Amino acid sequence: MTAKSRSTDDAGALAAAGLLRPTWADIDLDAFSRNVDAIVRRLPAGSRLIAVLKADAYGHGAVELARRCSPERVAMIAVALLEEALELRGAGIDLPILLLGSVGSADQVALAAGQDMTIGVTSPEMLEIAAASSRDRRVGIALKLDSGMGRVGLREGDLQQAIGTIARSPGLHVDAIYTHFANAGDPRDAYTETQIANFRRMVGVLREVGIEGKLHEANSGATMRGLVAPGELARVGIALYGAEALDVGHSKLEPVMRWRTEIVRLKTLPAGHPVGYGETFRTTRESRIATLPVGYADGYNRLLSNRGEVLVRGRRAPVVGRVSMDLVTIDVTDIADVQFGDEVVLLGSQGSETISAEEIAALTGTISYEVFCNVSARVPRVYREADRMTVRSRFTS
Ligand SMILES: *Cc1c(COP(=O)(O)O)cnc(C)c1O
């Protein structure tokens, strides 16, 4: 799936890597590393970073970003699925891995435990499965406590039974105890303090019977708000990718993904001419309309029809007409000298203008996380580093 090139000549190198359509997402690996450094600097004494690389690193590419996670800066990688963890192991990633999602059988527990994975235990049933598997092997678990989100994790009323199970299972090792915040990204939030108090109380109950482990609570929102307790780990996802406009002390986080395409059709339409499916846009003047080889099959949301903007020659151009599966039309009448083949930025910066994931999220009724995750596998990822470029595309081997 990966082709390598040492050339800095884009067109030639990209063609050699099998990229035919001029639509791809550039992933700036050096920006990712700078974000990791900025976040690590933000942590209090004794605290360490767990890099959350689930869902293919929020669409950025988990294997490639995991290679940029040095053990000096990153204590652990967290993913949701056992499949995601196995993909990382298969690619030679040897940092400890935390599995956030549910693991459904003793066989799966055995598979994970044999590959230096800590299994997040999200229910009493899962604890029983892990305990059964631990008769034959050491099983490292992270006990997930539900401190108030109401989604997964052990609740206060589950603790006594869990304590009994752990006491009877010498092969079961509680490596960590953690919880997840429901609202830490909201600056007006008051619920996180309640969750912290609930978590501390539940941790106290476990401590009384000698169950201890590393603690972690904070996600990106809590980390950026300075809510990481000294000595605790922080599980950070979205901030690694430079989204959610989070300010880290004096150093700003940088967007890692830049999604670009090129104009493949440029023409002048007379006033009163419809554009695209459903005639939802009609020119009100003689207009320069450009067509882009990207569509909702690539994750460019159809809700951006007649609403989104893109960058051409460093200026904003509106999406006109409906976004179709493979094509998007934009109005460049007000931008001088636009040419066939010009670069168009859908997400990221061009010149001094930027289309942020937050902007697209606001227009499409979602959050930046989903904007990144939606950039589909049809869009090749081009990994940029100071001295080389690597392409990952589902069309090349
Ligand atoms: C996804 C996830 C995170 C990371 O959240 P961000 O808001 O992206 O920092 C942390 N912890 C758990 C349990 C998660 O599922």
Ligand as a Chemical Component Dictionary entry (heavy atoms), coordinates in Angstrom:
data_LIG
# 
_chem_comp.id                   LIG 
_chem_comp.type                 NON-POLYMER 
_chem_comp.pdbx_formal_charge   0 
_chem_comp.three_letter_code    LIG 
# 
loop_
_chem_comp_atom.comp_id 
_chem_comp_atom.atom_id 
_chem_comp_atom.alt_atom_id 
_chem_comp_atom.type_symbol 
_chem_comp_atom.charge 
_chem_comp_atom.model_Cartn_x 
_chem_comp_atom.model_Cartn_y 
_chem_comp_atom.model_Cartn_z 
_chem_comp_atom.pdbx_ordinal 
LIG C1 C1 C 0 -10.896 9.322  21.447 1  
LIG C2 C2 C 0 -10.553 9.250  22.888 2  
LIG C3 C3 C 0 -9.620  10.132 23.452 3  
LIG C4 C4 C 0 -9.024  11.300 22.689 4  
LIG O1 O1 O 0 -9.948  12.366 22.663 5  
LIG P1 P1 P 0 -9.540  13.772 22.006 6  
LIG O2 O2 O 0 -10.687 14.650 22.316 7  
LIG O3 O3 O 0 -9.374  13.526 20.543 8  
LIG O4 O4 O 0 -8.270  14.191 22.650 9  
LIG C5 C5 C 0 -9.252  9.936  24.771 10 
LIG N1 N1 N 0 -9.795  8.928  25.498 11 
LIG C6 C6 C 0 -10.698 8.076  25.004 12 
LIG C7 C7 C 0 -11.264 7.012  25.881 13 
LIG C8 C8 C 0 -11.120 8.211  23.688 14 
LIG O5 O5 O 0 -12.037 7.365  23.201 15 
# 
loop_
_chem_comp_bond.comp_id 
_chem_comp_bond.atom_id_1 
_chem_comp_bond.atom_id_2 
_chem_comp_bond.value_order 
_chem_comp_bond.pdbx_ordinal 
LIG C1 C2 SING 1  
LIG C2 C3 SING 2  
LIG C2 C8 DOUB 3  
LIG C3 C4 SING 4  
LIG C3 C5 DOUB 5  
LIG C4 O1 SING 6  
LIG O1 P1 SING 7  
LIG P1 O2 DOUB 8  
LIG P1 O3 SING 9  
LIG P1 O4 SING 10 
LIG C5 N1 SING 11 
LIG N1 C6 DOUB 12 
LIG C6 C7 SING 13 
LIG C6 C8 SING 14 
LIG C8 O5 SING 15 
# 
